[in-house]
Amino acid sequence: MPVGSKKWWKTLGKQYQLLIMSIPFVCLLVLFSYGPLWGWIVAFQKYYPGRGIFGSEFIGFDNFTRLFKDERFYLTLRNTLVMSIMSLITGFVGAIGLALLLNEVRTRLFKRTIQTVTYIPHFVSMVVIANIVLTFLSPDEGAVNQFLLWLGITDKPIYFMGEGSLYWIINTLVGLWKELGWSTIIYLAVLAGLNQETYEAADVDGAGRFQKMLHISLPGLLPTALMLFMLSLGSLINTGYEMQMLLGNPLNMDHSEVLDLYALNRTLGAGQYGLGVALSIFKSFVSLILVFTANYFVRKGGHARLF
């Protein structure tokens, strides 16, 4: 209906209770998401904390020029995109696969046990997770190295965290272990809401478990998976820096440093605050482009083409 028409105002009046309930959340969104955007002006200044925003020199797009001329920026951009894509693919495939398997479990105790075991890492601090990983992968009495030595696969301990080429795999597996169980919650809820008569009809037709999973459960998950995929694309370039900072070291820095860690080192480490804000603006625009691009292909081609 056209905005501002009588029918539009009438519908708005009927939903006044929902509008009133949404006011606090809209205020929080404006205060914490849109309010800080005025600080983007730092990206166009030679900012000094002692002078503040209004006392710092305006230098135009110099910070963006320095950013795009820095070879380290492109290295961290590569690392960010590669690790994000690897985590996105393994996370979606793993979560959907685990949800489908758990949906087929008929023993309630076993199902709840598996769910609890896979949920727990989500609530554990990243500092603890990093220490567990470093302990297991340690070349000095680490469980993984001891197992490889026992099998005879290697004759000397491997320093996993010193191999830059292995870091992307380690980062992906650690992220998958930490968030896999938590990511399945939504998919399990969707599966629980599917029409059970469809499964009964499939039983009458002689369909097996795998056939029902492939032709009923999986198609039922696709709309939700599609929506979550689109939302995840917006944060594809925002991987965070906690895991990279905790597991990174000078030996694997060329593979572990991401954009957020690059910005942290340039701002708090080198005092280049304008460069850090310029990087933040770049990430925001890339995220917008990714979301709008995904939305365009979904609306134009439908579910089948995106997947």
Secondary structure, DSSP 8 states (H G I E B T S, - for coil): --TTSHHHHHHHHHTHHHHHHHHHHHHHHIIIIIGGGGGGGGGGEE--TTT-TTTSEE-TTHHHHHHHH-HHHHHHHHHHHHHHHHHHHHHHHHHHHHHHHHHH---HHHHHHHHHHHHGGGGS-HHHHHHHHHHHT-TTT-HHHHHHHHHTS-SS---GGG-HHHHHHHHHHHHHHHHHHHHHHHHHHHHHTS-HHHHHHHHHTT--HHHHIIIIIHHHHHHHHHHHHHHHHHTTT---SHHHHHH--TTTHHHH--HHHHHHIIIIIT--HHHHHHHHHHHHHHHHHHHHHHHHHHHHHHHHHH-
